[in-house]
């Protein structure tokens, strides 16, 4: 069918090189602009928090072939 949208592709974080994974996580964290409350949280701390979510299986890295972008999404 012409109008079928390709499904996003889950990319296991362990399949990425360390620099590539770091780049994906930094891009995600910087894009989010999340307010962490009263205490300042460094970029390294934010990246480590997202990495722990990936390690626990609470989040996953997804590639969207339509817009050709990578994102980190929380699993439901």
C-alpha positions in Angstrom: 0.0 0.0 0.0 1.3 3.4 -0.9 0.1 5.2 2.3 1.7 2.7 4.7 4.0 4.4 7.1 7.1 2.3 7.9 7.3 1.2 11.6 9.9 2.8 13.8 13.0 0.6 14.3 14.1 -0.2 17.9 17.9 0.0 18.1 19.4 -1.9 21.0 21.6 0.6 22.9 24.3 -2.0 23.2 24.6 -2.2 19.4 25.9 1.4 19.3 29.5 2.4 19.8 30.2 4.3 23.0 30.6 7.6 21.1 27.5 7.1 19.1 25.4 6.2 22.2 26.8 9.2 24.0 25.8 11.4 21.1 22.3 10.1 21.0 21.8 10.5 24.7 23.3 14.0 24.8 21.1 15.1 21.9 18.0 13.7 23.6 18.9 15.3 27.0 19.6 18.7 25.4 16.4 18.6 23.4 14.3 17.8 26.4 14.9 20.9 28.3 13.6 19.2 31.5 13.4 21.2 34.7 15.2 19.1 37.4 13.9 21.3 40.3 15.9 23.2 42.8 19.2 21.3 42.3 21.3 21.8 39.2 21.9 18.6 37.3 24.9 18.4 34.9 24.8 17.1 31.4 26.8 14.0 32.5 24.3 13.3 35.3 21.4 13.6 32.9 23.0 11.3 30.3 23.7 8.8 33.1 20.1 8.9 34.2 18.9 8.1 30.7 21.5 5.4 30.3 20.2 3.7 33.5 16.7 3.8 32.0 18.0 2.0 28.9 19.8 -0.5 31.0 16.7 -1.2 33.1 14.6 -1.6 30.0 12.4 1.4 30.9 13.4 3.3 27.7 14.6 2.4 24.3 16.3 4.0 21.3 14.0 4.3 18.2 14.8 5.3 14.6 12.0 6.8 12.7 12.6 6.0 9.0 10.0 8.6 7.8 11.7 11.6 9.3 15.1 9.9 9.6 15.6 10.7 13.2 16.6 8.9 16.4 14.9 9.4 19.7 14.8 7.9 23.2 11.3 6.8 24.2 9.9 5.5 27.5 8.5 2.0 27.1 4.9 1.5 28.3 
